[in-house]
């Protein structure tokens, strides 16, 4: 099982961005994929999850309306998207597979995508 | 949202020490509690799932217990590679919140 995320991004406030997370080594449509934010020097924040089979998506209220989570099951890839970035979006973003059969733990993680938003 | 509170926020320990970290949920989460280890610059790693189940490949010195609202992660004999930050996470209901983390440092 592997989750490979897209590379680091440097953007200006107001710009849009879409980062990706490609799964391999397992049935991508059989497991939820979650996104987790980690701001510099801070803890982990659960953002939301998507079920790639039917794109059922759940968001944390803290991130609802701020980001969009999507997936393309044909290429086993999940996405995290912003329409207008803010400096406060600067963080490391991780995707992870959620294994429902084992209580919903996040058992495999991507390597992380560092997003820097600065004018 | 369910709030997850870990204690302590940090601790200093020596190799060979027994270390205990607690996690309290703001409401009952049955046993839907997971523990992760994170080292600087690395992605988190799953250690324990459903409160007390050791993830494959994780050393047996790690153990978890608890149910309802109170949970514990124990490292029976701290090893050099165990100095890291540990997070609990509830997967009972969305949003699936994390604790604030416990940093285990060298004494």
Interface residues (C-beta under 8 A of the other chain):
Chain A: X34 X36 X43 X44 X45 X46 X48 X49 X58 X59 X60 X61 X62 X94 X96 X98 X99 X102 X103 X104 X105 X106 X107 X109 X110 X111 X112
Chain B: X1 X31 X32 X34 X36 X38 X43 X44 X45 X46 X49 X50 X53 X55 X87 X89 X91 X92 X94 X95 X96 X97 X98 X99 X100 X101
